[in-house]
Amino acid sequence: MLDGLLRKLVDVRPNEVRALLWSFGYFFAVLCAYYILRPLRDEMGIIGGTRQLHWLFTATFVAILCAIPLYGWVVARYSREKFIPIVYRFFIVNILIFWLLLTFEIETVYVARAFFVWISVFVIFVVSVFWQLMADLFRADQGKRLFAFIAAGGSIGVLLGPAITLGLVKPIGPVNLLIVAAIILELAVFCMRRATKETVGNRTPYERSSEHPSTPLGGSSLSGFLAVLKSPYLAGIALWVFLLSLAGTFLYFQQQNIVTAASQDSATRVEIFAKIELVVGLLTIIIQLAGTGRLISRFGVGVGAAILPLVAIFGFAVMAVAPVLLTVVIFQACQRTANFAISNPAREMFFTVADRESKFKAKSVIDMVVFRGGDAANGWLFKAMQGLGMELSGIAMATVPIVGLWFVLSLGLGRAHQRRATALEIEEKEKSI
């Protein structure tokens, strides 16, 4: 019965089912934990001061710069089965520390700012590590068929996380949501181990080369930076992520300014943020289960990646005309839905045709340094544009041509991905002869 239902939703082979479902559960737990915390993060950004957001984004980038070499060192010396649990449990300990500080109200404003920076680092690490593993477990052709369904697991987490926040924020208080998130994050570690075990136990559909995933990658802790600089393909993905950051940062700053002006009540603001995430979760699940995988399989990875820039073009154009709460809520919901439902799975497929070291090291640099560096740079850019006297509508209009270039880049990367995937298929056939 389960197999029959799955085949109606996703083009999955019988020997892929267990790995698929554990991967689904893994991503569910990761994003459920984060989205329990996300409305709290937005509230901490307001407590820390909306005028300080550009500084917080800069602090996040500095934290990432410090963390990446350490992460590269761990990846070089431990197998993926060891370093991934290390990453998640490190963040679980951090969550418990923040719970203590906030429970006893120790320097609340400074802790709020630190929490904002920390969670921005946290989400980029845990999500990036997840997709690094997925790109290593599945081939390019499997990614086209399965990644959208796996991403739907995260989308259910996106839906359930805010629902948990809405249900518990008043009975137990915002701070105690940290404990709930920590428990769910430990569940993610369990699912990760099972997904890896199912894959290793069934080598035939997943084995792609003579590489040994149970051994450390080796190499330098900074080799990910060099890989991005040397490869035009990886550099193109890095530019795509930078433009993603620009669109997301500008929209986020617009949101914070508009929501702050709309309400002065902390609980009300948290509810607004949580409701946005609920809408995103519902729309994303419907789209992913309705055929994201089939859309990408038919039209290609580039078209899937281009959906988000297309939404951004229309969204910022509307924001230029009507920068009000209703507009920003609808735009945020559509933008995040397009990202999670279609463009993010497509972007992760770009890495399925990269070598193994690029999947874990270069991808970390792109997802973390480029993305959060973009956040910092674009945060200062937004602040500078406001300093020059530009209104929110003027900033939105100036963003439209930039996201237009993002759209063109998406299609170009899609063509490059297809060329690489074809070359890998030919190489595999030659090896099998």
Steps between C-alpha positions, in 0.01 A plus 500: 500500500779739595694420183191562289432834667861606464508420130197726448692786660856435387680292239681277752653156437434217751863490615495878566197513728664464843781745428240742360276482807782539752633796302147643502486461881849643542413824319165518681674498839763755396252759374239432768762583765604816316147623436410462864784745563459729198214716634704535821798608289293772331382621840859503629594714201241756609603483867861552392388802296392514134755777446772251594400235245778588255753459784347164593527383140865609499564316827343189345743519209797535735378197698474300177853599398625368834294181481575390142871414552407303811228317309744429217746358752233267641386388154861428397563278803172319566267292283157639422343249743701663779525871417129553425386393853782716643357806322142442615585423860723806523194710414282310748743599778481861377119492520514387862743781585267762349209347692687554827598858415151601390326317785701690761476826297875556488578807285186445292573755225851370437388137520219582254755638254730200554207263446410677175856452374523144629180376341600656167818290516311197632248475217756541224715225650232241573325543165824509302629186672172325421519579127870416490409150612210474255723605208746231606239225538305553178601528136392789274217297341378391844510858624261609225254231606540499878627836631162673477338228712787512751463878512131446577609344828660831586186679386292300747753610762453858380126452557514316831771717656297825499190301605692378806614857566144634474370224728770525766627859496243625752457186720872434553654831391731575204820401683393141572449442128879461493474168687240369255726592207801327657309171536385508138853578381624185671234311304664634184827331598319166536337535157833597343662180629216286365504669157874444472470138614230421245714652226819318600308175534369531144796610291370412156276803430720753675862396449653731242876462530781334688487768772448381856242717684588340834848653490596868556536723197841630603650811344523853632238668719495786245486291181131584456590864432753397234251269330248784460766732357626242250165373368279729284210266573538528878561875468171528311319319781669736747368802307152343494512465879625859542204630300270277705643670808444846354135432423441333838682769701319788334165329552584418862596861578179618337306250713662605827438869437138450397410252778665719765289795383186284496516375863684578823391180679763224516257205504305645208815537293604140575154386388533698174835335427365154587192544279722590204690175551176301523382634164841423350489145633154425362569640154840331476371153585219530245739607223771244583262206519309620194797464271819697567703191416311447175535869410878490544530164326313638200630858474838468668681625809555848354129568458437381855770731635358791297155486662619686813660793311181526295292531818748760631466711184123526542515527880739794514307671221182481709689609815614809310136598452355388838758452783240401763454209744266299275739529206806392696313205655382375158840559338683328786263202478537470121877550508561242769257256338675526163835455674411192704261338253697533178814712480681370807474131396613608153799689640604200708493287183777720359741325739409144400734536200791636707786293643471375858736756654303782338176363645625528857761777491421734209128469573563606859684809379220589260213429740664665800767755407346623176144498632571663837761727346229605261268560794757729661586690182137531394396607850747789481383576146137520617605726787701722263205533264283608791774742606483659156134572562349215297159381615405133519321526167807647329726224634256237376497651150881513487510127584291392199775510232744320732267205550447504124871414458449227759232348277736489200778343710263222612437391143872506420584281799229258394665450163841450666351242737353303211835493318675372812233239570526369143879479527475307828253252348737435209791456742306252714399296195864485386609381846236226501619359169 
